[in-house]
Amino acid sequence: MAFGSQPSSAPALSAMSAYLHHSPVLTAISGAGGGPNEDNVTGLLVRSTARQWTRDSILAVDAGVHLAAIIKIFEEHLPQATLRKNTITPTVAIPVNGDSLPTPTESTKPKLCMLTGPFANLELPHETAKANATYVFRNLISTYLITHPHLDHVAGFAINTAALQQTLRRKRVAALPSTIEAIREHIFNGVIWPNLSDEGDGAVGFVSYDRLVDGGNVALGDGEGRGYIEVCDGLAVKGWSVSHGECMRHSHHQGSYSAESTEAGYSPYYSRRSSRKDISSGSMDLARSQSFSQVSPEKKAYDSAAYFLRDEHTGKEVLIFGDVEPDSVSLNPRTARVWQDAAAKLSAGLLTGVLIECSYDDSQPDGMLFGHLTPRHLVIELGVLASKVRALASAADGRPGSPRKRKRPSNGHKFPSDETIPRRPPSRHHVRRRTRSSVSPSTPLRPESPRHSSNEMVLANEDVELGSIVEEVGSSQKKISNSRRNAPGSTSKQSSTSSGPLAGLKVIIIHIKDPLRDGPDVGEAILEQLEEHEREAQLGCTFIVSQSGTSIWL
């Protein structure tokens, strides 16, 4: 499956061309940022191009910004639209792998058709940008796949539901149960916003909830598609919970238990802890992924999600993360199991891209991550993926180094038997921390001793040493030339490498937070740091910094 950034000045592949080229997945970036500007927060539109622009063929992944961003895309590209006398119209269905796909036929009535941008080859029923954007919102978008219920991921959708009164079907909100409950209790509750869902008192029925199973529902699907559930025409999903900082509430709230007690001065919201206590291996295993619903003053890891999206026509997949923190600093490190799943797909040639956040550049100290990633942490996380890919290759070749199974106490939650779990970082007495005053954008990051590094990650059940990766990431100080970041005609800043365990994998950076200050673009700084860390770690992946209003072929 071909992958690349689609230039905004060139038309996207036609529906039939996409069909002949193994049906790539197209991701439109409606919102690439992580705030604080409210017009550029997380929002993605994903579709399988094998289904063309049919009803319910678009999946929205998060919607902090939504309809306003779609209108903006149409305002930019509608002037280039043209009338077509013989447009491609899906009127005849042919069976493909047991499904019905539209086949092109000729229409005698000319229709206005988009030529450029994320909606290229979409036939337009209206004349204005806002009317056509509303058509997409009401008719083409089937499901809203939400990673977590923070406002920068759901605000646009919540407000836009007021425009659903003239639709024929309910919109579907799919998410892990904790996210559904938060949306149900705190947004569509008749107080913050009218209860436009189909559950609870005064339900209007515009929106229905679909509670996904953490790790996938093994009762659904078969083969490579086992555990997946269809979320729109042509795409199926499997989700994993991941950690997004800490959360402490003296009320019913969603998240995962921490075995740590409350510390003085801890914020009642979520935050990186300023200190930590040693936890025994057994108690940490027990606390690793235990959900809760009772009142508790204990600190908990805030739940977010990572979703594998599978193109049902080709079997190709992309992985999209919500907000996520490094396992090396988490109360509940659980990203490693996502990488374990991803490694098998990448080794089989099924995983074509990863969309993941990198909210800050490397000047952000660990104590101020707020449940997010920096370039140094992201490359370490990708190093975990690389180590698992190497281990699978070694196992396939019969060489030593394959993952060893690790038994753990039963806590009522099943984990993959070959899951690799990072050990808890050293105690606060053995961790050297940087403070905001000691780290600035101009301060180079220097290597800390692998024994004492707060970034170190030890894979307890895998014969792979990542200390070298951590040290290399920490010592990166070189600058990268801008010349190889921007290919001619590209809509996204990107790097390019060709060798390593992750060769061919595209890593699309989302959720960059704008510091709202003078100086170089933060996205360029993040890309430069990622490139430097990757050159040291020699992973082989390519980084692309996403831009709002653009499209990417996966």
Secondary structure by P-SEA (a helix, b strand, c coil): ccbbbbbcccccccaaaaaaacbbbbbbcccccccccccccbbbbbbccccccccccbbbccccccaaaaaaaaaaccccbbbbcccccccbbbbcccbbbbbbbbbcbbbbbbccccccccccccccaaaaaaaaacccccccccccccccccaaaaaaccccccccbbbbbbccaaaaaaaaccccccccccccccccccccccbbbbbbccccccccccccccccccccccccbbbbbbbccbbbbccccbbbbbccccccccccccccccccccccaaaaaaacbbbbcccccccccbbbbbbbbbccccccbbbbbcccccccccccccaaaaaaaaaaaaaaccccbbbbbbccccccccccccccccaaaaaaaaaaaaaaaaaaaaaaacccccbbbbbbccccccccccbbbbccccccccbbbbccccccccbbbbbccccccccccccccccccaaaaaaaaaaccbbbbcccccccccccccccccccccccbbbbbccccccccccccaaaaaaaaaaaaaaaaccbbbbbbccccccccc
